[in-house]
Amino acid sequence: MNVPALGARDVSTLQSVCDAAALDFRLRPGSAAVDHGMVLSTVTDGFTGSAPDLGALEVGSTAPHYGPRR
């Protein structure tokens, strides 16, 4: 949803150019990968729509928070 194109090849440059907290790797609603996954018992439980999405998160779901909470 929010991943700008990056031309830098040096990791230290990327870390100073991009705010990692602002990036959003979820699928855009209506993209070709939405509802085109395969149902796998106990793996893709809880999907919305006609089939699981091909991304790591279902469209419309909240992104998980990793690490300590403030």
N, C-alpha and C positions, 0 to 999 in steps of 0.2 A: 504494500500500500504506500509506503514511503521509503524508497531506497534509491537515492540519487546515483547517477553514473559517476564512477570515480576513476580518474586517469592516473593517479599516483601509484607507483610501484613499491615505494618504501613504506613499510608498516608504520614507522614513527611519524611519517608525514600524514598518513591516513588518520592516525589517532589524534593528531592536532587539528585536522581539517573537519572531521565528522564527530558529532555528538552521538555516541552509540545509543544513548537512551532515547533519542529522537527517531531512530530507525524502526520501521515496522515491516516485518517480513511476511505478514499474513497475505492470503490471496485477496485480490479485489473481487467484490461481488460481481457476478456475471462473467468471470473469466472462464476459459475453456476447461480448467482443472476442477471447477466446482461440480460436485455430484458425479464424478467420473471414476471414483475409486471402487475397490472391491470390498464387499462385506466379509470381514474376518471375525468369527466369533471370539469374544473377549478382547479383541484388539481394537476394533473400530466401533465398539458399542457407544451409543449416545450421539450418533451423527444426526444431522438435520437434513431434510430434503430427501430425494429419491435414492441417494447412495452417499457414501463418505466422500469427502473432498480429497484431492490428491496432495494437498499441502499438509503441513504438520498440525495445523489447527483448522477447525471448521470455520467457515465464513460466519461472522456474527458472534463468535465466541470471544471471550476475553483472553488476552494474552497472559500466560502464566508469569508469576513474579519469582525470580530465583534470587537467592541470597537473603541477607538480613533485611528486615523491614524497620523503618524508622518510626 
